[in-house]
Amino acid sequence: MSESSAVREPRGGGNKDNERTSPATFYRQVVAELRKVVWPTQEQLITYFIVVMVFVVAMMALVSALDLAFGRMVFALFTGGSN
C-alpha cells in the first residue's frame, strides 16, 4: 500500500483548523477578491458583445443550413427523390 501523506490526511489539507468560515468573513473575502478583478471598459464591453453576437449568429446560420440540408436529404431518401 501507499505510504503517502496524501492518503492518510483528511480532506481539506488536514493542517488547518476544520472550522467553518463565518458569513461575515466570507463576505469580506469575496469583496476583497472582487476588488482585484480588472473590469472591462465600456469600449471593451461593446467590442466583446459584438464579437459574441456575430459568433452566435454565424453558428445559428451554420446549424440552420445543416438542418435544412440534412432535412432535405432525409426527405429525398424516404420519398424516393420526387418532389
DSSP file (Angstrom, degrees, kcal/mol; ACC not computed):
  #  RESIDUE AA STRUCTURE BP1 BP2  ACC     N-H-->O    O-->H-N    N-H-->O    O-->H-N    TCO  KAPPA ALPHA  PHI   PSI    X-CA   Y-CA   Z-CA
    1    1 A M              0   0    0      0, 0.0     2,-0.2     0, 0.0     0, 0.0   0.000 360.0 360.0 360.0 167.6    0.0    0.0    0.0
    2    2 A S        -     0   0    0      1,-0.1     0, 0.0     2,-0.0     0, 0.0  -0.530 360.0-163.2 -80.0 139.6    0.9    3.6   -0.3
    3    3 A E        +     0   0    0     -2,-0.2    -1,-0.1     4,-0.0     2,-0.0   0.143  45.6 136.7-101.9  16.7    2.8    5.4    2.4
    4    4 A S    >>  -     0   0    0      1,-0.1     4,-1.0     2,-0.0     3,-0.6  -0.338  58.4-137.1 -68.1 143.9    1.9    8.8    1.0
    5    5 A S  H 3> S+     0   0    0      1,-0.2     4,-2.0     2,-0.2    -1,-0.1   0.743 102.0  67.5 -71.5 -21.7    0.8   11.5    3.4
    6    6 A A  H 34 S+     0   0    0      1,-0.2    -1,-0.2     2,-0.2     7,-0.1   0.811  99.7  50.1 -67.3 -28.1   -1.9   12.5    1.0
    7    7 A V  H <4 S+     0   0    0     -3,-0.6    -1,-0.2     1,-0.2    -2,-0.2   0.857 114.6  42.4 -76.8 -35.3   -3.6    9.2    1.6
    8    8 A R  H  < S+     0   0    0     -4,-1.0    -2,-0.2     2,-0.1    -1,-0.2   0.748  95.5  88.3 -85.5 -24.8   -3.5    9.5    5.4
    9    9 A E  S  < S-     0   0    0     -4,-2.0     5,-0.1     1,-0.1     3,-0.1  -0.481  81.2-114.3 -78.1 145.0   -4.5   13.1    5.7
   10   10 A P    >   -     0   0    0      0, 0.0     3,-0.7     0, 0.0    -1,-0.1  -0.257  47.6 -74.9 -69.5 165.6   -8.2   14.0    6.0
   11   11 A R  T 3  S+     0   0    0      1,-0.2     3,-0.4     2,-0.1    -5,-0.0  -0.239 113.8  42.1 -59.4 146.2   -9.8   16.1    3.2
   12   12 A G  T 3  S-     0   0    0      1,-0.2     4,-0.2    -3,-0.1    -1,-0.2   0.583 128.5 -69.3  93.0  10.5   -9.1   19.8    3.1
   13   13 A G    <   -     0   0    0     -3,-0.7    -1,-0.2     1,-0.2    -2,-0.1  -0.132  55.7-129.2 101.5 -40.0   -5.3   19.5    3.8
   14   14 A G  S    S+     0   0    0     -3,-0.4    -1,-0.2    -5,-0.1     4,-0.1   0.188  91.1  84.7  81.4 -18.3   -5.5   18.4    7.4
   15   15 A N  S    S+     0   0    0     -3,-0.1     2,-0.2     2,-0.1    -1,-0.1   0.538  79.1  70.6 -96.9  -5.8   -3.1   21.1    8.7
   16   16 A K  S    S-     0   0    0     -4,-0.2     2,-0.2     1,-0.1    -2,-0.1  -0.656  98.0 -88.8-101.6 162.9   -5.7   23.8    9.1
   17   17 A D        -     0   0    0     -2,-0.2    -2,-0.1     1,-0.1    -1,-0.1  -0.486  32.1-134.2 -66.2 141.7   -8.5   24.0   11.7
   18   18 A N        +     0   0    0     -2,-0.2     2,-0.2    -4,-0.1    -1,-0.1   0.057  62.6 128.5 -88.5  26.5  -11.6   22.3   10.4
   19   19 A E        -     0   0    0      1,-0.1     2,-0.1     0, 0.0    -2,-0.0  -0.551  61.8-113.5 -82.6 149.0  -13.8   25.2   11.5
   20   20 A R        -     0   0    0     -2,-0.2     2,-0.3     1,-0.1    -1,-0.1  -0.475  30.4-108.0 -79.0 151.9  -16.2   26.8    9.0
   21   21 A T        -     0   0    0     -2,-0.1    -1,-0.1     1,-0.1     0, 0.0  -0.604  35.9-116.9 -77.7 138.2  -15.7   30.4    7.9
   22   22 A S     >  -     0   0    0     -2,-0.3     4,-2.6     1,-0.1     5,-0.2  -0.386  22.5-114.3 -72.0 155.0  -18.3   32.8    9.3
   23   23 A P  H  > S+     0   0    0      0, 0.0     4,-2.5     0, 0.0     5,-0.2   0.865 116.7  53.3 -57.7 -36.8  -20.6   34.5    6.9
   24   24 A A  H  > S+     0   0    0      2,-0.2     4,-2.3     1,-0.2     5,-0.2   0.918 110.5  46.1 -65.9 -42.9  -19.0   37.9    7.7
   25   25 A T  H  > S+     0   0    0      2,-0.2     4,-2.3     1,-0.2    -1,-0.2   0.914 112.1  51.6 -64.9 -42.3  -15.5   36.6    7.0
   26   26 A F  H  X S+     0   0    0     -4,-2.6     4,-2.4     1,-0.2    -2,-0.2   0.928 109.9  49.4 -59.3 -45.8  -16.7   35.0    3.8
   27   27 A Y  H  X S+     0   0    0     -4,-2.5     4,-2.6     1,-0.2    -2,-0.2   0.911 110.3  50.4 -60.8 -44.1  -18.3   38.3    2.6
   28   28 A R  H  X S+     0   0    0     -4,-2.3     4,-2.2     1,-0.2    -1,-0.2   0.895 111.1  49.1 -61.6 -39.8  -15.1   40.2    3.4
   29   29 A Q  H  X S+     0   0    0     -4,-2.3     4,-2.2     2,-0.2    -2,-0.2   0.891 110.4  50.5 -67.2 -39.3  -13.1   37.7    1.4
   30   30 A V  H  X S+     0   0    0     -4,-2.4     4,-2.4     2,-0.2    -2,-0.2   0.939 111.5  47.5 -63.0 -47.1  -15.5   38.0   -1.5
   31   31 A V  H  X S+     0   0    0     -4,-2.6     4,-1.6     1,-0.2    -2,-0.2   0.899 111.1  52.0 -61.5 -41.1  -15.3   41.8   -1.5
   32   32 A A  H  X S+     0   0    0     -4,-2.2     4,-0.7     1,-0.2    -1,-0.2   0.900 111.3  47.0 -63.3 -40.5  -11.5   41.6   -1.3
   33   33 A E  H >X S+     0   0    0     -4,-2.2     3,-0.8     1,-0.2     4,-0.5   0.884 109.0  54.3 -68.2 -38.1  -11.4   39.3   -4.3
   34   34 A L  H >< S+     0   0    0     -4,-2.4     3,-0.7     1,-0.3    -1,-0.2   0.803 101.3  59.6 -67.0 -27.9  -13.8   41.4   -6.3
   35   35 A R  H 3< S+     0   0    0     -4,-1.6    -1,-0.3     1,-0.2    -2,-0.2   0.768 101.1  56.0 -69.0 -23.9  -11.5   44.4   -5.8
   36   36 A K  H << S+     0   0    0     -3,-0.8    -1,-0.2    -4,-0.7    -2,-0.2   0.642  84.4 107.2 -80.3 -15.5   -8.7   42.5   -7.5
   37   37 A V    <<  -     0   0    0     -3,-0.7     2,-0.9    -4,-0.5    -3,-0.0  -0.403  68.3-137.4 -69.2 136.8  -10.8   42.0  -10.7
   38   38 A V        -     0   0    0     -2,-0.1    -1,-0.1     0, 0.0    -2,-0.1  -0.846  24.6-152.4 -93.4 104.9   -9.9   44.0  -13.7
   39   39 A W        -     0   0    0     -2,-0.9     2,-0.1     1,-0.1     0, 0.0  -0.543  17.4-111.1 -81.0 142.3  -13.2   45.1  -15.1
   40   40 A P        -     0   0    0      0, 0.0    -1,-0.1     0, 0.0     2,-0.0  -0.368  29.8-115.6 -70.9 151.0  -13.5   45.8  -18.8
   41   41 A T     >  -     0   0    0      1,-0.1     4,-2.5    -2,-0.1     5,-0.2  -0.293  32.1-102.5 -74.7 170.3  -14.1   49.4  -20.0
   42   42 A Q  H  > S+     0   0    0      1,-0.2     4,-2.4     2,-0.2     5,-0.2   0.884 123.8  52.7 -63.4 -37.8  -17.3   50.3  -21.8
   43   43 A E  H  > S+     0   0    0      2,-0.2     4,-2.3     1,-0.2    -1,-0.2   0.918 110.9  46.2 -64.0 -43.7  -15.5   50.1  -25.2
   44   44 A Q  H  > S+     0   0    0      2,-0.2     4,-2.9     1,-0.2     5,-0.2   0.904 111.4  52.9 -64.0 -40.9  -14.1   46.7  -24.5
   45   45 A L  H  X S+     0   0    0     -4,-2.5     4,-2.3     1,-0.2    -2,-0.2   0.911 110.1  46.8 -62.2 -43.3  -17.5   45.5  -23.3
   46   46 A I  H  X S+     0   0    0     -4,-2.4     4,-2.4     2,-0.2    -1,-0.2   0.914 112.9  50.0 -64.6 -42.9  -19.2   46.7  -26.5
   47   47 A T  H  X S+     0   0    0     -4,-2.3     4,-2.5     2,-0.2    -2,-0.2   0.935 112.3  46.5 -61.4 -46.9  -16.5   45.1  -28.6
   48   48 A Y  H  X S+     0   0    0     -4,-2.9     4,-2.6     1,-0.2    -1,-0.2   0.898 111.4  52.6 -62.4 -40.8  -16.8   41.7  -26.7
   49   49 A F  H  X S+     0   0    0     -4,-2.3     4,-2.5    -5,-0.2    -1,-0.2   0.926 110.8  46.7 -61.1 -45.7  -20.6   41.9  -27.1
   50   50 A I  H  X S+     0   0    0     -4,-2.4     4,-2.6     2,-0.2     5,-0.2   0.915 112.0  50.6 -64.7 -43.0  -20.4   42.5  -30.8
   51   51 A V  H  X S+     0   0    0     -4,-2.5     4,-2.3     1,-0.2    -2,-0.2   0.929 112.6  46.5 -60.6 -45.5  -17.9   39.6  -31.2
   52   52 A V  H  X S+     0   0    0     -4,-2.6     4,-2.6     2,-0.2    -2,-0.2   0.918 112.7  49.3 -64.4 -43.4  -20.1   37.2  -29.3
   53   53 A M  H  X S+     0   0    0     -4,-2.5     4,-2.6     2,-0.2     5,-0.2   0.907 110.9  49.6 -65.0 -41.0  -23.2   38.2  -31.2
   54   54 A V  H  X S+     0   0    0     -4,-2.6     4,-2.4     2,-0.2    -1,-0.2   0.921 112.5  48.5 -62.4 -43.4  -21.5   37.8  -34.6
   55   55 A F  H  X S+     0   0    0     -4,-2.3     4,-2.4    -5,-0.2    -2,-0.2   0.917 112.0  48.5 -62.5 -43.8  -20.3   34.4  -33.5
   56   56 A V  H  X S+     0   0    0     -4,-2.6     4,-2.4     2,-0.2    -2,-0.2   0.916 112.5  47.9 -64.3 -43.5  -23.7   33.3  -32.3
   57   57 A V  H  X S+     0   0    0     -4,-2.6     4,-2.3     2,-0.2    -1,-0.2   0.903 112.0  50.4 -64.7 -40.3  -25.4   34.5  -35.5
   58   58 A A  H  X S+     0   0    0     -4,-2.4     4,-2.3     2,-0.2    -2,-0.2   0.908 111.6  47.6 -64.0 -41.6  -22.8   32.7  -37.6
   59   59 A M  H  X S+     0   0    0     -4,-2.4     4,-2.7     2,-0.2     5,-0.2   0.886 110.6  52.1 -66.6 -38.4  -23.3   29.5  -35.6
   60   60 A M  H  X S+     0   0    0     -4,-2.4     4,-2.5     2,-0.2    -2,-0.2   0.915 110.6  48.2 -62.4 -42.4  -27.1   29.8  -35.9
   61   61 A A  H  X S+     0   0    0     -4,-2.3     4,-2.5     2,-0.2    -2,-0.2   0.912 112.5  48.6 -64.3 -42.9  -26.7   30.2  -39.7
   62   62 A L  H  X S+     0   0    0     -4,-2.3     4,-2.5     2,-0.2    -2,-0.2   0.942 114.1  44.7 -62.5 -48.8  -24.4   27.1  -39.9
   63   63 A V  H  X S+     0   0    0     -4,-2.7     4,-2.5     1,-0.2    -2,-0.2   0.894 113.6  51.0 -64.5 -39.7  -26.7   24.9  -37.8
   64   64 A S  H  X S+     0   0    0     -4,-2.5     4,-2.5    -5,-0.2    -1,-0.2   0.917 111.0  48.1 -63.9 -42.8  -29.8   26.1  -39.8
   65   65 A A  H  X S+     0   0    0     -4,-2.5     4,-2.6     2,-0.2    -2,-0.2   0.915 113.3  47.4 -64.2 -43.3  -28.1   25.4  -43.1
   66   66 A L  H  X S+     0   0    0     -4,-2.5     4,-2.9     2,-0.2     5,-0.3   0.905 111.9  50.8 -64.1 -40.5  -27.0   21.9  -41.9
   67   67 A D  H  X S+     0   0    0     -4,-2.5     4,-2.4    -5,-0.2    -2,-0.2   0.920 112.2  46.6 -62.6 -44.4  -30.5   21.2  -40.6
   68   68 A L  H  X S+     0   0    0     -4,-2.5     4,-2.4     2,-0.2     5,-0.2   0.925 114.5  47.3 -63.5 -45.2  -32.1   22.3  -43.9
   69   69 A A  H  X S+     0   0    0     -4,-2.6     4,-2.3     2,-0.2    -2,-0.2   0.938 115.8  42.9 -64.0 -48.2  -29.6   20.2  -45.9
   70   70 A F  H  X S+     0   0    0     -4,-2.9     4,-2.7     2,-0.2     5,-0.2   0.872 113.0  54.1 -67.7 -35.4  -30.0   17.1  -43.8
   71   71 A G  H  X S+     0   0    0     -4,-2.4     4,-2.4    -5,-0.3    -2,-0.2   0.929 111.5  44.1 -63.0 -45.0  -33.8   17.5  -43.7
   72   72 A R  H  X S+     0   0    0     -4,-2.4     4,-2.7     2,-0.2    -2,-0.2   0.890 113.2  52.3 -65.9 -38.8  -34.0   17.7  -47.5
   73   73 A M  H  X S+     0   0    0     -4,-2.3     4,-2.1    -5,-0.2    -2,-0.2   0.927 112.8  43.4 -63.9 -44.9  -31.6   14.7  -47.8
   74   74 A V  H  X S+     0   0    0     -4,-2.7     4,-2.3     2,-0.2     5,-0.2   0.898 113.7  51.7 -67.4 -40.2  -33.7   12.6  -45.4
   75   75 A F  H  X S+     0   0    0     -4,-2.4     4,-1.6    -5,-0.2     6,-0.3   0.924 111.9  46.4 -61.7 -44.5  -36.9   13.7  -47.1
   76   76 A A  H  X>S+     0   0    0     -4,-2.7     5,-1.4     1,-0.2     4,-0.7   0.874 111.5  53.2 -65.2 -37.2  -35.5   12.8  -50.5
   77   77 A L  H  <5S+     0   0    0     -4,-2.1     3,-0.3     1,-0.2    -2,-0.2   0.914 115.1  38.4 -64.9 -43.8  -34.3    9.4  -49.2
   78   78 A F  H  <5S+     0   0    0     -4,-2.3    -1,-0.2     1,-0.2    -2,-0.2   0.666 118.5  46.6 -86.3 -16.3  -37.6    8.4  -47.7
   79   79 A T  H ><5S-     0   0    0     -4,-1.6     3,-0.6    -5,-0.2    -1,-0.2   0.404 113.8-108.5-104.5   3.1  -39.8    9.7  -50.5
   80   80 A G  T 3<5 -     0   0    0     -4,-0.7    -3,-0.2    -3,-0.3    -4,-0.1   0.614  62.5 -71.0  83.7  13.0  -37.8    8.3  -53.4
   81   81 A G  T 3 <S+     0   0    0     -5,-1.4     2,-0.3    -6,-0.3    -1,-0.2   0.450  96.7 127.6  86.3   0.4  -36.3   11.6  -54.6
   82   82 A S    <         0   0    0     -3,-0.6    -1,-0.3    -6,-0.2    -3,-0.0  -0.667 360.0 360.0 -92.5 148.7  -39.5   13.1  -56.1
   83   83 A N              0   0    0     -2,-0.3    -1,-0.1    -3,-0.1    -3,-0.0   0.448 360.0 360.0 -86.8 360.0  -40.8   16.5  -55.1
